[in-house]
Amino acid sequence: MGTLGAFWSYENMGIHDLAANDFIKEVLLSAPYMIGKAQVSPTMNLNMKNESSLKEEVKRLRHNNAELRAELERLKQENIELKSALSKLQIKNKSQ
């Protein structure tokens, strides 16, 4: 294994405690197979995936927010109507 073994033994390279550990492992372990190929970093792929996921999540949350606002307005209106009906009943009971 020789030199290749050194790349594969990332623990011996002192990188196992780094925050970018997975990215470094992927780069080092895929290096022998990447001859002549351009590599998109896994972080870039993850960011692209996360960006589209986040856009969908924002869209979903905005939709939910609109539904909740409509429900809130409906409940406010119902509350006004119930208070009015209660007030009318109280006035009617006082007059009897």
C-alpha positions in Angstrom: 0.0 0.0 0.0 2.8 2.5 0.7 1.9 6.0 -0.2 -1.7 5.1 -0.9 -1.9 3.6 2.6 -0.8 6.9 4.0 -3.7 8.7 2.3 -6.1 6.0 3.6 -4.9 6.3 7.1 -6.3 9.7 7.8 -6.3 9.0 11.6 -2.5 9.0 11.4 -2.6 12.4 9.7 -4.0 14.2 12.7 -7.2 15.3 10.9 -9.7 13.1 12.8 -10.6 15.9 15.2 -11.1 18.6 12.6 -14.6 19.9 11.8 -14.0 19.3 8.1 -13.1 15.6 8.8 -15.6 14.1 6.4 -14.7 16.4 3.5 -11.0 15.8 4.0 -11.6 12.0 4.2 -13.6 12.1 1.0 -11.0 14.2 -0.9 -8.1 12.0 0.3 -9.8 8.7 -0.2 -11.1 9.6 -3.7 -7.9 11.1 -4.9 -6.5 7.9 -6.5 -9.8 7.6 -8.5 -10.1 11.2 -9.6 -7.3 11.3 -12.3 -8.5 13.6 -15.0 -11.9 14.2 -13.4 -13.1 17.5 -11.9 -14.6 17.0 -8.5 -17.4 19.0 -7.0 -16.8 19.3 -3.3 -19.3 17.4 -1.1 -19.8 20.7 0.9 -20.9 22.4 -2.3 -23.3 19.5 -3.2 -24.6 19.6 0.4 -25.1 23.4 0.2 -26.9 23.1 -3.1 -29.1 20.4 -1.7 -29.7 22.4 1.5 -30.5 25.5 -0.4 -33.2 23.8 -2.4 -34.5 22.1 0.7 -34.5 25.4 2.5 -36.4 27.1 -0.3 -39.0 24.4 -0.2 -39.2 24.7 3.6 -39.6 28.5 3.4 -42.4 28.0 0.8 -44.1 25.4 3.0 -43.8 27.7 6.1 -45.2 30.7 4.2 -48.2 28.6 3.1 -48.7 27.4 6.6 -48.4 30.9 7.9 -51.0 32.2 5.5 -53.4 29.4 6.5 -52.9 30.2 10.2 -53.5 33.9 9.6 -56.7 33.1 7.8 -57.8 30.8 10.7 -56.9 33.5 13.2 -59.0 36.0 11.4 -61.9 33.6 11.2 -61.6 32.9 15.0 -61.4 36.6 15.8 -64.6 37.2 13.8 -66.3 34.2 15.5 -65.2 35.7 18.9 -66.8 39.0 18.0 -70.0 37.4 17.0 -70.1 35.2 20.1 -69.5 38.3 22.3 -72.3 40.1 20.6 -74.7 37.2 21.0 -73.7 36.9 24.7 -74.2 40.6 25.2 -77.6 40.4 23.7 -78.5 37.4 25.9 -77.3 39.2 29.0 -79.4 42.3 28.1 -82.4 40.1 27.5 -82.0 38.3 30.8 -81.6 41.6 32.7 -84.8 43.0 31.2 -86.8 40.0 32.3 
